[in-house]
Amino acid sequence: MRLAGKTALITGARGGIGRAIVARFLREGADVYAADLSEGGSLPSHEAEGHFVRLDVSCETDAIAAMERVGREAGKLDILVNAAGIEIEKTIEHTTLEEWNRSFAVNVTGTFLTSKYALPLLRAAAKEGTTSSVINFGSYDGFIADPGLAAYCATKGAVHALTRAMACDHGPEGIRVNAICPGYIDTPMLQSFFEGDGSGGAGQTIDQLQQAVRDVHPMRNYGTPDDIANLVTWLASDEARYAAGQLWVLDGGLSAQVQQMKL
Ligand SMILES: NC(=O)c1ccc[n+]([C@@H]2O[C@H](COP(=O)([O-])OP(=O)(O)OC[C@H]3O[C@@H](n4cnc5c(N)ncnc54)[C@H](O)[C@@H]3O)[C@@H](O)[C@H]2O)c1
């Protein structure tokens, strides 16, 4: 078990990627705090072994209360995974100021707040010979743009920059900060992208659109939440003791290739 003895808090824990991380961390022996907006929805049986934390990451008092609870119960935090996120599928022309601000409040301010209030617990976990680990969620959309996701792309670029800044500031304290930048991962967020205006799939069925997206990847498929959980587990583990300040792209090779023009 690669995370035995470690305490972890995962935001967005009820989402497609968050659930896979919670399940994997529990299997790897971690003491898991699964944080999300609500307890709604069916619970995989393994989640009963973790602790649920109701946390709106954009709310400062929620972030403080969540970390106070972890401090009281565990006394330290070895791993913070900032996976909560929202995606507005619009161009800037159709994005309202409220939608723009909400995107930044959840994706960027949320990452800032949970990390800020976790710092004393992350320091407590970073002992001689071990490190603590913060894993943020960027996106390949923080490097290159999907059409119709303007605010989302902007927030993910901000998370990338924040990740580097946090890594520089807190590396000397033994706190490693990295970001995972997924490509297309099969979760409710991706399904909503296929169904929404951001897909750009005029005239195609959702099945045709999904196949077209698979085909454009060098690996000829999009990823699964477990693919992401594998990388998160490594970054959270002591094997990654020298990994800091990096943006880890996991996208089936998508961003490595020039798209072929159909002439
Ligand atoms: N699925 C993909 O293709 C993909 C690609 C790149 C990046 N990402 C990123 O990975 C992360 C997880 O995405 P996912 O696909 O699992 O999304 P998802 O929509 O399945 O899950 C997101 C979770 O975040 C929670 N959440 C939303 N607002 C919150 C708030 N204010 N406070 C606390 N929790 C909140 C939701 O309740 C949900 O459980 C996100 O940051 C997303 O931007 C996903």
The ligand as an ORCA input file, in Angstrom:
! r2SCAN-3c Opt
* xyz 0 1
  N     -13.095     15.421    -17.445
  C     -12.192     16.015    -18.213
  O     -12.120     15.740    -19.425
  C     -11.231     17.023    -17.626
  C     -10.233     17.528    -18.469
  C      -9.330     18.452    -17.955
  C      -9.425     18.860    -16.641
  N     -10.400     18.361    -15.837
  C     -10.444     18.850    -14.471
  O     -10.453     17.760    -13.563
  C     -11.189     18.139    -12.384
  C     -12.275     17.098    -12.110
  O     -13.136     17.073    -13.238
  P     -14.286     15.972    -13.451
  O     -14.263     15.631    -14.885
  O     -14.210     14.911    -12.419
  O     -15.554     16.905    -13.212
  P     -16.992     16.535    -12.596
  O     -17.906     17.581    -13.106
  O     -17.318     15.094    -12.820
  O     -16.730     16.752    -11.033
  C     -16.459     18.010    -10.489
  C     -16.800     17.945     -9.009
  O     -16.498     19.231     -8.438
  C     -17.534     19.538     -7.535
  N     -17.634     20.986     -7.349
  C     -18.084     21.919     -8.238
  N     -18.073     23.130     -7.659
  C     -17.599     22.961     -6.385
  C     -17.379     23.835     -5.303
  N     -17.649     25.150     -5.394
  N     -16.883     23.317     -4.145
  C     -16.627     21.987     -4.048
  N     -16.838     21.105     -5.038
  C     -17.323     21.587     -6.200
  C     -18.806     18.971     -8.177
  O     -19.841     18.808     -7.205
  C     -18.287     17.659     -8.752
  O     -18.432     16.594     -7.827
  C     -11.756     19.533    -12.654
  O     -10.913     20.507    -12.088
  C     -11.707     19.637    -14.166
  O     -11.618     20.969    -14.607
  C     -11.309     17.450    -16.296
*
